[in-house]
């Protein structure tokens, strides 16, 4: 289902971009566009509620495969046509000819379906160029990323220069503009006919889907009339305890919550990913002697994804063995059976375990049959959904964690050897095997069972280590992989493509990179008022809440930087992707090469290696994500403007000379990163008032690494939605342009800017220093212009790196009143007054403050409620400050302070603050880390305490 939904979403996004995109000027037949849009929308909604009859067995659903193939084929046809149009435009431009008008260019031919329809089914219209081929009745060969078959990399070059005409692949065959018009007209006709066939296929699929919807509606009506329950997965609880290791403290916590606390009925959610031990913990709790003594009634129900409230209540009543059962009949409705349960439980202390709950609706429906009788009754709920746990009782539940190394080894040893100890010769390889299980009890138990079953030789154990995941999945498919697959099956369809895509990554994955790749693949659908990036972050949070992926690393202000995925879950993603013909992993790098199975479609993203690069522009004209490095800069610059649908551009270059980029005709661009920031600058765009058609780059959100960025009014209007900006200013040829040449005052006009990194080099060149007075050595001409910066109020992150001659008091005063600023990193500059005063009300939302090599700061004061939300303070090479403001220790949100290469007196003053707070509060709410100069380490060792650490590695904080 993921592949079908992803293909439909990508097709819808493509059509939407073409309708709003001024270049290339593609004009599709309105009737075809409307039909494709309607069909795609209907099928997307259909997939969201479609219960595939193939859901519980291996293999893909033929209907879903048909949907995916048709959507991919349609997008492939459109992309192939776009490539031809772009190439024809390129030929005209390269020959110095003027671009033909919209009325003249072939792609703007007004479609007349009657004139292009084939009158004879056998009649073919063949152009001088190879026509777009769709195989036999939409049966396309899958695209292969590597190997010998139909690979778009088949003609990858080795880096040698290619003639421009040869690169465009048109110069030898088309001699005149008339021929270009002729070829283009034939291409348009063929394209229309190909697309018409695909529209007809989509129509047929829609009709089949509508029949399924009607059948499902009839079945539901019949069920409602007959009052028959939905299918439930309910089984009697086996009271035999399962092996549980490493969760003894959790067991004690739950027992305490069950037998103590408030008198009213409480729900206790146990949350964690599949296979982490939730049910095992619940079983051990249920069978505990203390529970049997404490509760009058104990009953267990397994809910699962499909359930019937009537069946659940019946199952609970059957365990109570009460006289109420004698009064029940199968004809009774849900409410009547529920009332019987309510009467049985009233006035008695009961424990109900609801295992494997997948929705809050199940709890909402059944909780009314559990009386609130003030007998300290309890309901334990196990679930994989964190959000459900929060809804039940955020303060009373608990979250299962992965086992540590010691507990993992103990569980493994018990599983393999029982009460015996592991032979010494197997212990080392055994611990390596356990480490590969990543603390997941399910993986440890299944692996241990394999080793117990097949013997204890070193060679066999080494073989298991090399192939642990494949062995676990093949030998225990029903028990292991299907347990994890339940989490995937329960995902809403819009989350499935993104989850499967995570199998591309070998280990952890960066949030920004993953979302950019999701966007490039077309998985994310636009929603009113939200950017695709915001939607991507929400999807990731949903996957975390469902315990399929895990938060790995946090940023300095608590934002999530990277996620990780357990090996077994990654294997599940790859297996499901293969079965759905979504992709196959081919390489070992991360993100790995994949067979995208896009039926001949162009590649979505490309990170070319040093050995290969696209030889022909047509191979990458539809590229959406491009990461290019130095050796390929000449070729890249020759065709960058042909990448009409490029979303993300990453350029890293350590050798190529300074380069000017023109991005102003690439309106699909969302993120631009130049990693050698002293080499790349942008051409200045034309004014919106000019007579030439101007592209407003509404999608551009990230622009990082631009040198000498001229922030003029024209630029601001061209990129109005920029959120992240990284700019560097250098003095070239020893001259800083006179006046406010770079228009830094216009920065405040970026009303959506959230992150700004600005580096300004105002250093006086050596050849000017001999002519300068001592006073002018402290001030460069550019400093006055820098002081004129006015920051937008939308800023959340600000990194400012200035020269030593720049006085910072004035700019810090402006920064202090930014209402939403959360992170400030100041590098360089000096305090002309030697003082920094933070007054009440300044920095109201600041969480992270870093000062680096700021000179002449001798006095720092903090008044009233300044810095009320500060969490992290970092000072590096602050050589003039001798005393820390005492109010720092009183900030309730503070978590950490880091000092590196600061004065001894500053360190001692901070130690005094720590001691005062420990005396007042007992337990310190923040910790201190000090990295002194090597000569000061011994002198500071006596100050070290658990909350005041002295780092021996001086580079640890740099």
Buried (B, 14 or more C-beta within 10 A) or exposed (E): BBBBBBBBBBBBBBBEBBEEBEBBBBBBBEEBBEBBBEBBEBBBBBBEEBEBEBEEEEEBBEBBBBBBBBBBBBBBBBBBBBBBBBBBBBBBBBEEEEEBEEEEBBBBBEBEEEEBEEEEEEEEEEBEBEBBEBEEEBEBEBBBBEEEEEBBBEEBBEBEEBEBBEBBBBBEEBEEBEEBBBBBBBBBBBBBBBBBBBBEBBBEBBEBBEEBBEEEEEEEEEEEEEEEBEEBEBEEBEEEEBBBBBBEEBBEEBBEBBBEEEEEBBBBBBBBBBBBBBBBBBBBBBBBEEBEEBBEBBBBBBBBBEBBBBBBBBBBBEBBEBEBEEEBEEEBEBEBBBBBBBBBBEEBBBBBBBBBBBBBEBBEBBBEBBBEBEBBBBBBBBBBBBBBBBBBBEEBBBBBBBBEEEBBBBBBBBBBBEEEEBEEEBEEBBBEBBEBBBBBBBBBBBBBBBBEEBEBEEEBBEEBBEEBBEBBBEBBEEBBBBBBBBBBBBBEBBBBBBBBBBBBBBEBBBBBBBBBBBBBBBBBBEEEEEBBBEBBBEBBBBBBBBBBBBBBEEEBBEBBBBBBBBBBBBBBBBBBBBBBBBBBBEEEEEBBBBBBBBBBBBBBBBEBEEEEBBBBBBBBBBBBBBBBBBBBBEBBBBBBBBBBBBBBBBBEBEEBEBBEBEBBBBBBBBBBBBBBBBBBBBEBBBEEEEEEEBBBBBBBBBBBBBBBBBBBEBBBBBBBBBBBBBBBBBBEEEEBBEEBBBBBEBBBBBEEBBBBBBBBBBBBEEEBEEEEEEEBEBBBBBBEBBBEBEBBEBBBBBBBBBBBBBBBBBBBBEBBBBEBBBBBBBBBBBBBEBEBBBBEEBBBBBBBBBBBBBBBBEBBBBEEBBBBBBBBBBBBBBBBBBBBBBBBBBBEEBBEBBBBBBBBEBBBBBBBBBBEBBEEEEEBEBBBBBBBEEEBBEEBEEBEBEBBBBBEEBEEBE
